[in-house]
Each structure stands twice: as C-alpha cells, then as structure tokens.
Amino acid sequence: MKTETNVIKTKLGLLRLAEQLGNVSEACKIFGYSRDSFYRYKALYDQGGAEFGIGRPSCYSTP
C-alpha cells in the first residue's frame, strides 16, 4: 500500500508542477517522465480523481 501511495504522490506532483509552471514539457523533464505519460496520467486523473491508475486493469495485463 505504501508503494501505491508513493506512486500516486509522484503522479500528482507531476500534474501540479505542470500546472504551476504552465509548461508540461518542463515538468516532465524535472520528473523524468515523457509527455505521453503525463497526458495518460492527466486523463486518468480527470476520470477518477486522486486514486487514478491504481487498482484498475492495465491495457497490458493478461487475462
């Protein structure tokens, strides 16, 4: 559970930094994420709030 919490905090930090800077590319460079990842996280956040991406099946998961 602690690992999931850290992942959520990191993703939220990325989203918040991009908002503060007004620059997605710069925030991604600082956090070491691609812009594609940023927009995936943002879409998940917009759909599900702060618990985004945790406990949901991945498109890469096997049945």
C-alpha angles and dihedrals in degrees: 000000000000091000091053090050091052091049091051092048091050093050092046089049090055092050092047094047091051089052093048094047094040086222123100095187093055093047090050091051091051093049096037096239130129121245088243089059091047093055092046090052091046092051091049091047092050089052100042113015125226095343091063119153096004119116094002121119113258122228085239097054119111121232 
